[in-house]
Amino acid sequence: MNNWKRFTFFDIETVKQVEKEDGSSLQKLSITCTTSGRGSLIIGDAEGFINFVDREFGISSFQAYQQSVSLIYQLKERNFLSSIGHDDIGGAAILKIWNLDKTDKNEQPICVRAIKLEKSVTVTCFTLLEDLSQIIVGLANGEIIAIRADIFRDKVIKQKIIKVPNDSPITGLGFFPTKNQQGAVLFVVTTTHVITYHTAHKDQETIIDDEGGDIGSFLMSDDGSPIIARSDAIYFYNVDGRGPCFGFTGVKTKVLWFRSYLVVIGYDTNNTNALFPGAVVGGQNSIGGLINSQTGSIGSPSVMVQNTKNNVLNIYDLKNKYIGFTEKFDTVSHICSEWGSIFIFGADGKVFQLEEKDTQTKLETLFKKHSYQVAIDLAKSQHYDNSAIADVYREYGDRLYAKGDYDGAITQYLCTIGQLEPSYVIRKFLDAQRIHNLTSYIQALHEKNLATANHTTLLLNCYTKLKDVKKLDHFIMTDNGTFDVETAIKVCRQGGYFDRALFLASKHSRHDWYLKILLEDLNEYRKALDYIQTLDWEEADKNLKKYGKQLVSEIPEETTGVLMKLCTNYQPVQAFDSLTALNLNGLTINNQTTTTVTNVTNNNNNSQNNNLNNNSNNNNNNSNIGLKQKSAPEEFIHIFVSQADWLVKFLEYMVQQGNNESSLIYNTLLELYLRDDVNQTDDERQKRKAKAYEFLTNPKSKFDQDHALILVQVHNWKEGVLYLYEKLELFNEIIEYHMENNDYDGLIKACKRYGVKDPNLWVRALSFFSTNKQDCQDEIIEVLTNIDKENLIPPLLVIQILSQNKNTTLAVIKDYISRRLSQETQQIDKDYTQIRQYADETEKMRHEINELRTNSKIFQQTKCIACLLALDLPSVHFLCQHSFHQRCLGENERECPSCAGANKRIQEIKRSQADSANQHDQFFKLLRSSPDGFTTVSEYFGRGILN
């Protein structure tokens, strides 16, 4: 403690004298004892008065005893005051309990209980429980009076006498706070021993220390810990014995616990290295020398301190280990605290007040003295937030940095992590000579999960510059997610540590990076393909799309085999252990030493050459294993840009599986079949064309017909063109194709084959032959025969078409014209016969209508058409010669029931004709599709379309 730093954290001032009307004041009191609480200083004096001092140092008092007040104690939980004093000189002391909340008619506190002690022995100390269930009084003869009763109800109060070993005077009493139901433990200090009594076990005595303490050297801290101040040290105690101690020499006359401080007043008996310099007073350590013979009390200030000079007061912060205040006083009689201040009472009547400075002022003082560690401890004890504490650490770090103590500075900066911007520290240590300190700081950032990708990059760069492979390995191996993995992989890759980069990529399932390193840096194509096969379907699909082109270029057979599996029934192979695939300087991972990167398990190397032959069987064998996961084969076509032959094999396999609906697969395969390769022989080309035709004609093929048509046209493949024209029913294009190639036989055959569906093909053929400069007489005759058979165009139009060819003679069309004229003559005769017939029928109808309009009608019907009974009146006759009984007709029946159906049909026909006469779109549609347009016009003319 002698090495503790000293500061002035308290302001001292003398309390001004405030006199009452009767002339009394605080300074004039003959103080015998003090206590505090409930907002007052409570002072007992030699006249028997108890005085209450308020914050303005005004005094109110009442007469408690006739003689003097020896001891007083203010309860903390209740506003009760207990006191011990004398009413008679030389008589037994009296214990009184005062209720300060109640007053009598003289406005003095009410004494709720007065107990006269059984022993007329000097009282040295006393203590009690807050509920007043136990009151313990210590005597100078080594006896303890225990009062255990209900002081408010019991009429008779029994006092139990307890003797301590050696009959040593009692110098201190206190109760240990108990957290259980085992009863209170009494702590007793004598001049020779420290003893505990378990009140719940019939005051079971336990000596916990063979060294005691003097009067004024004992107190209880705020947390209930007993403290004894001896000449060699200050000791803390617990139920079992001594606890921690703080050693320094010197006699301690008074001690006080104030907040978290220990206030000690005393002097040192050793003039060398003395903490309390002052005169040595003989006889002050004996208990007998401290007994006031006049009052019978122990520790009377007038006797104890009258010869003492230069009493030194020290205020210790035991937690933060510094001396907060030091001051010398001529005399000190009593000490107490209230209102956040410490009060020193001198025997000469002077009163001093010590007021603690605020924390910010303390910190500023510490900063000026560069006592940063004390400032940090102080800020923590005052429960400053982390940001404020970090500022203190930063100040401390800056100070050490300025002094050149970089190791010490970085230690302080480490404590600011989470509060101070990391760049503030990093900029200070970017110099290559301080790279070790920078590495330590960034490591701490990662350990606290506060590092960014830039921090990871910087740390790994530090490792690589230091060539500290062990730390690099330890960092990446033992990481628990405290750094950005992708950044670490990039840095390791850039530094040439490919094995570390691979390890990180594998450990953290960064498959893209793993494959990128294998393919772009190490050119390990086969290992990359093996690794892809260990991935699940989704990852394998993604990575093959990305790196498939490169793999197909280098190892086409193996890659094609993997793609076949991926697009049919993919099952990942057993994954190799990525942690055992790399050897990082023999570092052990999970108690297993790693192997070298070149020993990556080649799970499928032995079977790669058989992939193409076995894929079909494997697919069948695995068809019942789990849910099939298949990729879309059309998404991998682009990766075969430089391997057309392997693309053909891949697509043929996909088509063979028959479980793909994409037309792109079939379109691409057809294009590959039709592609001309200068390296192909004629035989190979024929085989390819045969495969293409078989592919086209296969009903299971799902190619896009329009796309396929473009392909066969581009490659001028006759069989394919004609097949697709026929399949698409493009008969005119078939005719056009034969015309372009001057294939007369093919043209005639096509007309014969497709003329049934489209007779106009013959007309086009006729137009073609008529404009052909070559001799096509035979073809024209055959075309005319089919035109005549179907009556496709009028003879006049035929003549006009054929007149365009100068080589066509009359002999070619002679038979056709004769035949057509004969047919026309027969048709004319037939039409004239129908005309006469229709004219006769029309004339007959007109005559009947005229008869009905001009002449009377005689009804000769004798039976009812409905009931076939003889007609009688009333009866109804219709112009159609049908007669009915009126009763046989319905009400309001105005039409012959027998003729109504026929008349209704006629009316509907007329109405339909009238409606259709307005449907001009339908008329033109029929006109365009009708082989005989004149007939269509005649029909609609009859319906009244031109009306």
NORFENCOR-V17513 format. One record per backbone hydrogen bond with DSSP energy under -1.0 kcal/mol. NH is the residue of the N-H (numbers start at 1). CO is the residue of the C=O. If there is no record, write none. Layout:
# NORFENCOR-V17513
NH,CO
NH,CO
This chain:
# NORFENCOR-V17513
4,1
7,323
9,324
11,355
13,353
15,351
20,24
23,20
29,26
31,29
32,44
33,44
35,42
37,40
41,53
42,35
43,51
44,33
45,49
46,30
48,45
50,62
51,43
52,60
53,41
54,58
57,54
60,52
62,50
64,48
65,48
67,86
69,45
70,84
71,84
73,82
75,80
80,78
81,98
82,73
83,96
84,71
85,94
86,68
91,88
94,85
95,115
96,83
97,113
98,81
99,110
100,79
102,99
104,108
107,104
110,99
110,102
112,97
113,97
115,95
117,93
121,119
124,138
125,138
127,136
129,134
132,129
135,147
136,127
137,145
138,125
139,143
140,122
142,139
144,162
145,137
146,160
147,135
151,149
153,150
154,150
160,146
162,144
164,142
167,164
168,165
170,139
171,189
172,189
174,187
176,185
186,197
187,174
188,195
189,172
190,193
191,169
194,209
195,188
196,206
197,186
198,204
199,184
199,197
201,198
204,198
206,196
208,194
209,194
213,190
217,214
219,227
221,225
224,221
227,219
228,235
229,217
230,233
234,246
235,228
236,244
237,226
238,241
243,236
246,234
250,231
251,267
253,265
254,265
256,263
258,261
261,258
262,316
263,256
264,314
265,254
266,312
267,251
268,276
284,281
290,287
291,288
292,297
296,292
299,290
304,300
305,301
308,305
311,329
312,266
313,327
314,264
315,325
316,262
317,322
321,317
322,317
323,5
324,315
327,313
329,311
333,345
334,345
336,343
338,341
341,338
342,354
343,336
344,352
345,334
346,350
349,346
352,344
353,13
354,342
355,11
357,9
362,358
363,359
364,360
365,361
366,362
367,363
368,364
369,365
370,367
371,366
372,370
375,371
376,372
377,373
378,374
379,375
380,376
381,377
382,378
383,380
384,379
389,385
390,386
391,387
392,388
393,389
394,390
395,391
396,392
397,393
398,394
399,395
400,396
401,397
402,398
403,399
405,400
406,404
409,405
410,406
411,407
412,408
413,409
414,410
416,413
417,414
419,416
420,416
424,421
426,422
427,423
429,425
434,431
435,432
438,434
439,435
440,436
441,437
442,438
443,439
444,440
445,441
446,442
447,443
448,444
449,446
450,445
456,452
457,453
458,454
459,455
460,456
461,457
462,458
463,459
464,460
465,461
466,462
468,463
469,467
472,468
473,469
474,470
475,471
476,472
477,473
478,474
488,484
489,485
490,486
491,487
492,488
493,489
494,490
495,491
496,493
497,492
498,496
501,497
502,498
503,499
504,500
505,501
506,502
507,503
508,504
509,506
510,505
511,509
514,510
515,511
516,512
517,513
518,514
519,515
520,516
521,517
522,517
524,518
525,523
528,524
529,525
530,526
531,527
532,528
533,529
534,531
535,532
540,536
541,537
542,538
543,539
544,540
545,541
546,542
547,543
548,544
551,547
552,548
553,549
554,550
555,551
559,555
560,556
561,557
562,558
563,559
564,560
565,561
566,562
567,563
568,565
570,629
573,533
580,577
587,584
589,592
592,589
599,596
600,597
603,601
610,607
611,608
614,610
615,611
618,614
619,615
620,616
621,617
622,618
625,622
631,566
635,632
636,633
640,637
641,638
643,640
647,643
648,644
649,645
650,646
651,647
652,648
653,649
654,650
655,651
656,652
657,653
658,654
667,663
668,664
669,665
670,666
671,667
672,668
673,669
674,670
675,671
680,677
685,681
686,682
687,683
688,684
689,685
690,686
691,687
692,688
693,689
694,690
695,691
696,692
697,693
701,698
708,704
709,705
710,706
711,707
712,708
713,709
714,710
715,711
717,712
721,717
722,718
723,719
724,720
725,721
726,722
727,723
728,724
730,725
731,729
734,730
735,731
736,732
737,733
738,734
739,735
740,736
741,737
742,739
743,738
744,742
747,743
748,744
749,745
750,746
751,747
752,748
753,749
754,750
755,751
758,754
761,758
762,759
764,760
765,761
766,762
767,763
768,764
769,765
770,766
771,767
780,776
781,777
782,778
783,779
784,780
785,781
786,782
787,783
788,784
789,785
790,786
791,787
792,787
798,794
799,795
800,796
801,797
802,798
803,799
804,801
805,802
808,805
812,809
814,810
817,813
818,814
819,815
820,816
821,817
822,818
823,819
824,820
825,821
826,822
827,823
828,824
829,825
830,826
831,827
832,828
833,829
834,830
835,831
836,832
837,833
838,834
839,835
840,836
841,837
842,838
843,839
844,840
845,841
846,842
847,843
848,844
849,845
850,846
851,847
852,848
853,849
854,850
855,851
864,869
865,883
868,864
871,862
876,884
878,882
881,878
884,876
886,874
893,890
900,896
903,899
904,900
905,901
906,902
907,903
908,904
909,905
910,906
911,907
912,908
913,909
914,910
915,911
916,912
917,913
918,915
919,916
920,918
923,919
924,920
925,921
926,922
927,923
928,924
929,925
930,926
936,932
937,933
938,934
939,935
940,936
941,937
942,938
943,939
944,941
945,940
947,944
